[in-house]
Each structure stands twice: as structure tokens, then as C-alpha cells.
Amino acid sequence: MEIPGHMSCLEGKHMKKLYNKAFIETCLKKTKYESVMGSLQKHLFVTQYQKEEFIITPLQEEHLFQIIVQGNISIYFIRDDGSVYSLADGKENYLLGDMEIFQHQPSNVYAQANDDVVCLALSIEAGRSALLENCQFLQLVCESLTQKMESITTFDTAPASLKQRVLTYMEYKCSKGELKGLQQAAFHLNCSARQLQRVLNQHEADGIVIKTGKGTYKLAAASLCKADVFSKY
């Protein structure tokens, strides 16, 4: 798909928004939801993400309803002990943000681009009334949520060693990737403080974490993506 304005080459991993009407129409026609979303077209814009960029995180400020037009994503859940549960893989016509229309509180669900991704999007906050008044749209959401519920009943945890879980815990559960207090962290990770200390010592020797104080360790990289964490072990 040709992106207008030469925006296919992005600088930095930050979501881009496009409001070109012709391009929005092109994206809409590429989905199977053209008849449903046509009445909402005035609210629509296009979002673009780079490979490994996060599309959904618990801390994001803007909540969007999105339809994947191009690319594929991984959706996963991170528990307090650092274990990762794969929820789904999404590709063309997969819906994102359907739960957020009804659920306002943040969750521990992440969606991440596996390659360059293009979505058709609208702001949930700005368009909530129009969405909830559209019976065809609500039927679409019900179908999507039903499929997701069926999928979630069969999901399983990604195989993870304590080494993997410590890195995941530091990246996603510790402020700025810094673990403070071995006892508390060990409790969340379901291991002993001695086991955790041994793992942190190994990661420090490998240059993955840096000891910044007594019982305090920080990820050496400013940000480790999920793929980096899983590929190390």
C-alpha cells in the first residue's frame, strides 16, 4: 500500500496519523467493514506503526478503535510475576479497542506490531456516542468480542525461565525499568530472594542490567522490546 506524503519511512517508533480523505477511503475499501463503517467515515483517520512499535499499552493516554488494514500484530498479557500470556495474533480486519469502548480502566494487555502496520482508526472518546448509537457497529463489536472470548479460553503462558521473567518484570512492571527491593520483587516473581539475586548477578555479568544501589538494578538498555527479551534465552 502506498502511503501518501512519503510517510512509509518513519523516524523513530511513534504512531503517525493521516487524515487524507482519499487514503481513508482506500483503506476503508480494503476492509470487510466498509458497509458498517461508512456512516462513521467523518470520524475516521489512518494510523501507521513501525515494526516492534506498541499499538496498545496500559499507560497510553489516547484510546482508539482500530481496524488493521495492513500488517500483523501480537497481543499478549503480562502478569504481575512477569509471565507472558499470548492472547492472539492479529492481521487484516482484526479489531483493536473494541473492549475499551465499554471498559475505561487500564489493563495489562499489550499489542505490538510484528511488521509495519496500517490501521483505520477513530477516537473512542470523541466518537463513543456515535459508536453506541450505531446498531450495525455494535453487532460488529459483539462478533469480534465473541471470537476473542473463544480464543482467550485456549491461550497458554509463553514458556519462560526465571531469567526471562525477571527481564519482562523489570521492563513492564518496574518504573523506568528499575527494580528496587529484592524481597518484594521475589514475591511477585514467585521465587526466593536468593534465586533472584543469582539471576540479577548473571544479567549484570552479561551487561543486561546495571546495579545502581543496594538491591536496586536497572535495565542497561533504555527500552527492551518483547522480541529482545525472548530472543536472549
C-alpha positions as CSV (number, residue, x, y, z in Angstrom):
1,M,0.0,0.0,0.0
2,E,1.4,3.4,-1.0
3,I,1.3,5.9,1.9
4,P,0.6,9.5,0.8
5,G,3.1,12.1,1.7
6,H,6.0,9.7,1.6
7,M,5.3,8.6,5.2
8,S,6.3,5.0,4.7
9,C,9.7,5.7,6.2
10,L,9.2,6.7,9.8
11,E,11.7,8.5,12.0
12,G,11.5,6.9,15.4
13,K,8.9,4.5,16.6
14,H,5.9,6.8,17.1
15,M,2.4,6.3,15.7
16,K,1.6,8.5,12.8
17,K,-1.8,9.8,11.9
18,L,-3.0,10.5,8.4
19,Y,-6.2,12.5,7.6
20,N,-6.0,12.3,3.8
21,K,-9.7,11.6,2.7
22,A,-8.8,9.7,-0.4
23,F,-6.4,7.4,1.5
24,I,-9.0,6.9,4.3
25,E,-11.5,5.8,1.6
26,T,-8.9,3.5,0.1
27,C,-8.2,1.9,3.5
28,L,-11.9,1.5,4.2
29,K,-12.5,-0.3,0.9
30,K,-9.7,-2.8,1.8
31,T,-11.5,-3.9,4.9
32,K,-14.6,-6.1,5.0
33,Y,-16.4,-3.5,7.2
34,E,-16.9,-0.8,4.5
35,S,-20.7,-1.0,4.8
36,V,-20.7,-0.8,8.6
37,M,-18.1,1.9,9.0
38,G,-19.2,4.1,6.0
39,S,-21.6,6.0,8.2
40,L,-18.8,6.8,10.6
41,Q,-16.4,7.9,7.9
42,K,-16.2,11.5,9.2
43,H,-14.7,10.3,12.4
44,L,-12.0,8.1,10.7
45,F,-8.3,8.6,10.2
46,V,-5.4,6.3,9.4
47,T,-2.7,5.3,11.9
48,Q,0.7,3.9,11.0
49,Y,3.1,1.9,13.2
50,Q,6.6,0.7,12.7
51,K,7.8,-2.9,13.3
52,E,8.0,-3.6,17.1
53,E,6.1,-0.4,18.0
54,F,3.5,-0.7,20.6
55,I,-0.1,-0.2,19.4
56,I,-1.8,-0.7,22.8
57,T,-0.3,-0.4,26.2
58,P,-1.9,0.0,29.7
59,L,-0.4,3.5,30.0
60,Q,-1.5,5.1,26.7
61,E,-3.5,8.3,27.1
62,E,-5.4,8.1,23.8
63,H,-7.8,5.2,23.3
64,L,-8.6,4.3,19.7
65,F,-10.8,1.8,18.0
66,Q,-8.7,0.4,15.1
67,I,-9.1,-1.9,12.2
68,I,-6.0,-3.5,10.8
69,V,-5.7,-2.7,7.1
70,Q,-2.1,-4.0,6.6
71,G,0.4,-5.9,8.6
72,N,0.1,-8.2,11.6
73,I,0.5,-7.8,15.4
74,S,0.9,-9.8,18.6
75,I,-1.4,-9.3,21.5
76,Y,-0.3,-10.5,25.0
77,F,-0.9,-10.2,28.7
78,I,1.7,-9.7,31.3
79,R,1.0,-10.9,34.8
80,D,2.5,-9.4,38.0
81,D,5.0,-12.3,38.2
82,G,6.4,-11.3,34.8
83,S,5.0,-14.3,32.9
84,V,3.7,-13.6,29.4
85,Y,0.4,-14.9,28.1
86,S,-0.1,-14.9,24.3
87,L,-3.7,-13.8,23.7
88,A,-3.9,-13.6,19.9
89,D,-2.2,-12.7,16.6
90,G,-4.0,-10.1,14.6
91,K,-3.8,-9.4,10.8
92,E,-6.0,-7.7,8.2
93,N,-9.6,-6.9,9.5
94,Y,-8.6,-7.6,13.2
95,L,-10.3,-5.1,15.6
96,L,-8.5,-3.3,18.3
97,G,-10.1,-1.2,21.0
98,D,-13.5,-2.9,21.0
99,M,-13.3,-3.7,24.7
100,E,-12.2,-0.1,25.5
101,I,-15.5,1.2,24.2
102,F,-17.1,-0.3,27.3
103,Q,-14.2,-0.7,29.7
104,H,-12.5,2.5,30.9
105,Q,-9.9,1.2,33.4
106,P,-6.4,0.2,32.0
107,S,-5.4,-3.5,31.7
108,N,-2.2,-5.4,31.3
109,V,-2.8,-6.1,27.7
110,Y,-0.2,-5.1,25.1
111,A,-0.4,-5.1,21.3
112,Q,2.8,-4.9,19.3
113,A,3.5,-4.6,15.6
114,N,5.3,-7.6,14.0
115,D,6.0,-5.5,10.9
116,D,4.9,-2.2,9.5
117,V,1.2,-1.8,10.3
118,V,-1.5,0.4,8.9
119,C,-4.9,0.8,10.7
120,L,-8.2,2.6,10.1
121,A,-8.9,4.4,13.4
122,L,-11.3,6.7,15.3
123,S,-11.1,8.2,18.8
124,I,-13.2,6.2,21.3
125,E,-13.7,9.3,23.5
126,A,-14.7,11.6,20.7
127,G,-16.8,9.1,18.8
128,R,-18.3,7.0,21.7
129,S,-21.9,8.4,21.3
130,A,-21.9,7.8,17.5
131,L,-20.5,4.3,18.0
132,L,-23.0,3.2,20.7
133,E,-25.9,4.6,18.6
134,N,-24.9,2.5,15.5
135,C,-26.6,-0.9,15.7
136,Q,-24.5,-2.3,12.8
137,F,-21.3,-1.3,14.6
138,L,-22.5,-2.9,17.8
139,Q,-23.2,-6.1,16.0
140,L,-19.7,-6.0,14.6
141,V,-18.2,-5.5,18.1
142,C,-20.3,-8.3,19.5
143,E,-19.0,-10.7,16.8
144,S,-15.4,-9.5,17.5
145,L,-15.6,-9.9,21.3
146,T,-17.2,-13.4,20.9
147,Q,-14.3,-14.5,18.8
148,K,-11.8,-13.1,21.2
149,M,-13.5,-14.8,24.2
150,E,-13.3,-18.2,22.4
151,S,-9.7,-17.6,21.7
152,I,-8.8,-16.5,25.2
153,T,-10.2,-19.7,26.7
154,T,-7.5,-21.6,24.9
155,F,-4.5,-19.3,25.5
156,D,-1.5,-20.5,27.4
157,T,1.5,-18.9,29.0
158,A,4.6,-18.5,26.9
159,P,7.4,-20.8,28.1
160,A,9.6,-18.7,30.3
161,S,12.6,-19.3,32.6
162,L,13.2,-17.1,35.7
163,K,15.8,-15.2,33.6
164,Q,13.2,-14.3,31.1
165,R,10.6,-13.4,33.7
166,V,13.0,-11.1,35.6
167,L,13.7,-9.1,32.4
168,T,10.0,-8.9,31.5
169,Y,9.1,-7.9,35.0
170,M,11.7,-5.1,35.0
171,E,10.6,-3.7,31.7
172,Y,6.9,-3.8,32.1
173,K,6.3,-3.7,35.9
174,C,9.1,-1.5,37.2
175,S,9.2,2.2,36.8
176,K,11.7,3.2,34.1
177,G,13.0,-0.4,34.1
178,E,14.5,-0.2,37.6
179,L,13.9,-3.0,40.1
180,K,14.0,-1.7,43.7
181,G,13.9,-4.2,46.6
182,L,14.7,-7.9,46.1
183,Q,12.2,-9.2,48.7
184,Q,9.2,-7.6,47.1
185,A,10.3,-8.4,43.6
186,A,11.0,-12.0,44.5
187,F,7.5,-12.3,45.9
188,H,5.9,-11.1,42.6
189,L,8.2,-13.4,40.7
190,N,7.4,-16.4,42.8
191,C,11.0,-17.2,43.7
192,S,13.3,-16.6,46.6
193,A,15.4,-13.5,47.1
194,R,18.5,-15.7,46.8
195,Q,17.3,-17.0,43.4
196,L,16.5,-13.5,42.2
197,Q,19.9,-12.2,43.3
198,R,21.6,-15.1,41.5
199,V,19.8,-14.2,38.2
200,L,20.5,-10.5,38.6
201,N,24.2,-11.2,39.1
202,Q,24.2,-13.3,35.9
203,H,22.4,-10.5,34.0
204,E,24.8,-7.9,35.4
205,A,27.8,-10.1,34.2
206,D,26.2,-10.3,30.8
207,G,25.8,-6.5,30.7
208,I,22.0,-6.7,30.5
209,V,21.3,-4.9,33.8
210,I,23.3,-2.4,35.9
211,K,23.4,-2.4,39.7
212,T,22.6,1.1,40.8
213,G,22.4,0.6,44.6
214,K,21.8,-1.9,47.3
215,G,19.1,-4.2,46.0
216,T,18.5,-1.9,43.0
217,Y,19.1,-2.9,39.4
218,K,18.2,-1.1,36.1
219,L,17.9,-2.4,32.6
220,A,21.1,-1.5,30.7
221,A,19.1,-0.6,27.6
222,A,16.7,2.4,27.7
223,S,14.0,0.1,26.4
224,L,14.0,-3.6,25.7
225,C,11.3,-4.8,23.3
226,K,9.5,-8.1,23.8
227,A,11.3,-9.7,21.0
228,D,14.7,-8.8,22.6
229,V,13.7,-10.3,25.9
230,F,12.6,-13.6,24.3
231,S,15.5,-13.9,21.9
232,K,18.2,-13.8,24.6
233,Y,17.3,-17.2,26.1
